[in-house]
Structures are given as structure tokens and as C-alpha cells.
């Protein structure tokens, strides 16, 4: 939209995207605390009916833009999870646009595999990301109820939440298993990738629905 960005949210956004593994000053936890404080200032102003400066716009285009960000994030996580078992992938970076170009040449086929010591890191990053997204989607379901009702999309929205909730099922093993795709042992990363891919497909369908007049 053409609305002015809120100063507190402008301050909070980059702080929330700070490197999660940085521990030397300025440390990550300190940046997150500052971001939370800025967000709480915005919420305090937003809840004040006498203050028109703080606004929240529940519009279809705003929801669609946010879903586009979530779609890219989940797509990336799903690809990283799928790489746990090793894959030969075709390079699709330029697919769909005959005029597309890239700065340097890249191989047409790529062999990708997550390093063994990073399997559980990627798994729990995905689990944490989807846990946070569940809270976001539940809040969006309330804030954008009128938009979703107009598009008859409440059921589609609830289905996204249900798919994300499946990623939080208890892990019934002492460690993250990384078995072969059709082997004897389970591959928890591929199971997680499946739930995320299904949620992402539902998000794409919802975005297309919101884009219709």
C-alpha cells in the first residue's frame, strides 16, 4: 500500500532479522529485546483509540504480500529438508521466463546433500519456524476475518494451520533419524518437508484466490 511505515515497526523489523548465532556484543538476544520493546510500543499506540497515528490495515493485498514472504521461506526450508537424503536437482532458477539472465553461469544439474552434522539443525529450525507461523496464522485468521469471509477462504486458511500443526507432532525417537527415502529407518526431515510442502501448496492456492477480484 501507499501508507507510511510505522516508526516503531521500522525499528523492530531489522532487529528481528539479526544473526541468530551471534553472541559477541551486540548480541542477538539484546537485539531481540529491543525489537520486542519497539513492537510493544506500537501495540500500545494501536490500542489507544485516541491515537490515529498507529494503524493496522487488514486488506487483501497486505495479506497476499505477507503470504508471498511465507511462501518463499517455507519453500526454502522444504528444499533444505529434502536435501537430507541427497538429491540430484535440475537448476530451475531461470525457469518460466525466456528473457531471464543471471550474472554468472551455473551448472544445469546440482547434487545437493545436507552435511550429516547439520541434519538436526535444519530439522529443528524448520520445527521452530512452523511453530511461530502457527501463532501468526491464528492471529491473521482473526485480524483478516472480513477479507477471508468475502473470499470464502476461512476453510482454506484453517487447512494451512492444520498442516503446520502436523509439524509439531512429538518426535518418537532419541534423535533425528536420517534413513534412506524408502529404507528401513525413518527420515524425519523428509516427513517434515512433506507437511511443509503441503502447507505451502495451500498458501499458493490462497494467494491466487486473494488475487482474484
N, C-alpha and C positions, 0 to 999 in steps of 0.2 A: 504494500500500500504506500501512499504518499505521506503517511503520518510521521511525525517527528519521533525519533528514537528516545526512549526514556533515559535520563542520565544515569540513574542507578542501575538499570539493566545494561547500559552501555559499559559501566564499570565492572559489573559482575561477569558478563559473558566471557571475556578473555581470561579471567581468573579461574573460571571453572574448567578451561581448556589447558591449564598448566600441566607440565610434565608430571605424571603421577609417580614417577620413580626418582624424582629429585629430592634429596634430603638435606643438602647443604643450604645455608641461607641464600636467598629467601626460599624456605622450604615449601613443599606442596600444601601441607596442612594449613600453614599460615595464609596462603593464597585462598584456599577454600573457605577459611573462616571469614576473610574479608568479603568474598563473593556472597556468602550467606548473609552477612550483615547488610550488604547493599540490596540484596533481594528482599530482605525483611523490611528495609526502609520503603522499598517500592510497594510492598504489600500493605504496609501501614497507611501509606498515602492512598492506595487504591481503595481501601475500606472506609476512607473518610468521604462521606457524601458531599461535604462542602469544598472538597479539593478537586477541581476538574482537570488538573494537570496530569494526574496519573490515570491512564486509560488501559483497558484491555479490550481488543477488538475481536469479537467472536464472529469471524467472517469465513466464508467457504474458501476464499483464496488464501487466507492465512493458514487455515488447517491444511490445505493442499500443499503449500510450501513446506510446512513442518513435516508432513508425511514424506515429502521428497527427500529431506535430510535423513529421516529414519530409514527410508528405503535403501539409501546408499550405505548407511552404517551397517545395517543388517546384511546386505549383500556382501560387503567386505568380510564381515565376521563369518558368514556361511562359507565363503571361499576358503578362509584360513582353517576353519574346522575340517572341511573336506580334504584339505591337504595333509591331514594327519596320516592317512593311509598311503599317500603318494599318488600323484596323478600326472598324466601327460595331457596338457591342455593346449588347445589351439589359441593363438593370440587373436582375441576379438576386440582389441582396443579401438580399432577404426571401423568396425563393422556397422553397417546401417547408414553410412554417409560416404558416397563415392568421391566426394571432394575433400575428405578428411586427410590431414597430413600430420606427421609427428616429427619432432626435432632431430631425433637420431633413429637409425634403423634398429629394429628389434627382430629376434627370431620368430618365425611363423608358428613354431611349436615349442612349448615350455615344459620342462619337468619340474614339478613343484612338490616339495615334501617338507612338512614341519619338523624341525630338529627334535630329536627324542626328548631332550631336557626341557623343551618348551611346550610339549603336548598339554600338560596340566595348566600351564599359564594361560594358553589360548582358551581352554575349556572354561576355566573359572572367570576369565574376562567376559566371555560370552554369557555365562550364567549371571554375572553381576550386571551386565548391560541390559539383559532382558528383564531382570528383576526391577531395575529402575524404570524401564519402559512400561512395565505393567502399571506402576503408580501414575506415570504420565498419561497413559491411555485412559485410566479410570477417571482422572481429573478432566481430561478432554471430553470424555463422554458426558460429563455434567455441563461443562462450560459451553460446548458446542451442540447441546441438545437440540436447539431450534434448527440449526443447519442440518444436522443428521436426520431430523424428523422430516424436513422439507424434501430431502433426497431419499427418504425411506431407507436409510442406511444404518439404523441402530443395530440390526441383526448382524450386518457385516462388521460393524465396529466391535460388537461383543465377540464375534468369532476370532478376530485378531487377538483380543485379550485372552481368549481361551487357548489359542495356540501358544502364546507367550507363557501362559501359566504352566503349560506342559514342560517347559524347560526347567522348571523349579522342582520337579519330582525328586525325591530322595535318591542319592547315589548308593546303591546296594552293593558296594564293593569297597575294599580298603583303599583303592587308588583308582585313578582314571585309566581304564583299560584301553589299549590301542591295538585290538585284534585286526586281522585281515577283513576285507569287505564281506566275504562270505565264509569266513573261517569259524573255528570252534569258539574262540573268545569274542566277547562283545567289543564293539568300538564305540565308546561313549561319545567321542567327538562327532562321528557320523550321525548318531542318533540325535544329538543336539542340533547339528546342521539341518537335519530333516525338519524338525519343529520350526526352526528359524526360517527356513526356505518357505514353508507353508504360510507362516505369518507374513512374510514379505510378499508372497503372491497375493494374499488378501489385501495388503496395503496398496499394491499396484492397482488392483481392481477398484478399491475405494477411491483412489486418486482419479482414476478415469471417470468414475461416477460423479465425483465432485466437479470435474472439468466440464461436464455436460450442463447446458444452460439451465 
